[in-house]
Amino acid sequence: MSERWYKQAVIYCLDVETFQDSDGDGIGDLRGLLSRLDYLARLGVTCLWLNPVHPTPNRDDGYDVADYYGIDPRIGSLGDFAELVHEAGNRGIRIMMDLVVNHTSDEHSWFRSARADASSSYRDWYIWSDREPAGRRQGMVFPGEQQETWTFDQDAGAWYFHRFHAFEPDLNWANPAVQAEIKRVIGFWLQLGVAGFRIDAAPSVITLEGPEDQTSRQDFTLLTELRGHVSWLAGDAVLLAEANVGLDQLPEYFSGPGGSGDRLHMLFDFRLNSHLMLALARGEAEPVIETLRSTPPIPAWGQWATFLRNHDEVDLSGLTAEQRQQVFAVFGPQETMRIYGRGIRRRLAPMLGGHPGRIRMAYSLQFTLPGTPVLRYGEELGMGEDLALSGRTAVRTPMQWTDEASGGFSTAGRDQLVRPVIRGGEYGCETVNVLDQRRDRSSLLSWFETMIRTMRESPEVGTGTCTLIDVPLPPHVLAHRCDGPTGSMLFLHNLADSPATCDLAAPSGAGDTVVEVFADQDYPPPDVGLHELELAGYGYRWLRLDRQTGSA
């Protein structure tokens, strides 16, 4: 059904300013992205998630929005955006935007008015305190970068609240005028043809702060109202939220108690991501198995979004201190690789030692786990990070298209680029780039194209029911299956470098034939009983189980 397109999507996340420059000014732009749509279509992308594209002072990579109704002139115009939506749609690609509405830039006209005049109609659009709040140095999102969550504003003569940076004052979502305005913003972009929104910092949006004593409460009805508004304006539009919260809160984001109301369509699966990192670090399947077993049920229309790397740090805050240290020891052994005391600021390929088999196994596993896969730009090439850059910008370097001086990202000189292109070493653009991998059928890019094509021919992955195979297996092997109306798929993944042999004793539902549709190498054909299935080190196998209900 079209309204559930997100269940069979492949979402590709990119920052326009670091993807492709079309005019030689050193900054990626919408026209540059337009020129690369065929590349994305060939890769198998069906939805583009764009990091913020609005006018901004750009002190927080665009997340400090100064105008929700515009396009940052550095990257193009509204006309360019409309053309992007149209041309992407011609290739079967939808556009999803970042909805950054927990805070604005302090240069937004709303905040300028609010701070300049206590009687301004915008004053109550933000959260103020006449007295110095007792907890002003508590609850910081960016420890080490932030010093406080309440800042005194000389113009206003009052303290304003900001969960994030001081130049990003929080909007007051308890104010109906704020809610109404954000609904207008949503309607504006839906009218231009976007397919949905990724809600940045969703828990902060629904947490309503008290201006004086910092008492707060969560109002999940705000999500219900946003869902209803979006569905009324565009029946197939989707809300995907960033909500790294506790296990007990997760169902609340999809629907109310007892399924009392529809809320978000999708949530990023942060729990699965952190435990998947733990599993990869240990070379054991148990962390993923336990996470899948403990994941709460969600409505039939709900969907998880899976990822290995995104535009932020690898957030390990959901692990125990001991588990976090285990992941740090393997994937972030140097202090410069870590950030905020909770995460790792590296891309996946260098984290996995550049091992081709290990990288492919990890992505094969991600793409077959319950949910819709999200892929960060450049991961399909095995791009690396630049630890010389500050904070999370280490993983936000320009896309590497060729081995040219600026990586084919721009014709501008290297000193004019919005961010340095990685050069030299194992992950420099001379070694890792689209052009070379396009010519190499054994490249990671070619593998991704084949893997995504195979996944899209297996609709059970996105829409079916996932079940762990409950038979004795080596501790480094994960076996699970997906069952749907069109058939069943079985997946085996070896998280260690030592080979394994598995006996699955013919899971129920297997028919007269078992067909291998994707694997890391050629294996002996599987028998119907699924006996003695071999797996190489870091090996993976996708098997279709024939059923009377039909199979591909």
Buried (B, 14 or more C-beta within 10 A) or exposed (E): EEBBBBBBBBBBBBBBBBBBBBEEBBBBBBBBBBBBBEBBBBBBBBBBBBBBBBBBBBBBBBBBBBBBEBBBEBBBBEEBBBBBBEBBEEEEBBBBBBBBBBBBBBBBEBBBBBBEEEEBEBBBBBBBBEEEBEEBEEBBBBEEEBEBBBBBBEEBEBBBBBBBBBBBBBBBBBBEEBBEBBBEBBBEBBEBBBBBBBBBBBBBBBBBBBBEEBEEEBBBEBBBBBBBBBBEEBEBBBBBBBBBBEEEEBBBBBBBEEEEBBBBBBBBBBBBBBBBBBBBBBBBBBBBBEBBEEBEEBEEBBBBBBBBBBBBBBBBEBBEEEBBEBBBEBBBEEEEBBBBEBBBBBBBBBBBEBBBBBBBBBBBBBBBBBBBBBBBBBBBBBBBBBBEBEBBBBBBBBBBBBBBBBBBBBBBEEEBBBBBBBBEEEBBBBBBBBBBBBEEEEBBBBBBBEBBBBBBEBBBBBBBEBBBBEEEBBBBBBBBBBBBEBBBBBBBBBBBBEEBEBEBEBBEBBBEEBEBBBBBEEBEEBEEEBEEBBBBBBBBBBBBBBBEEEBB
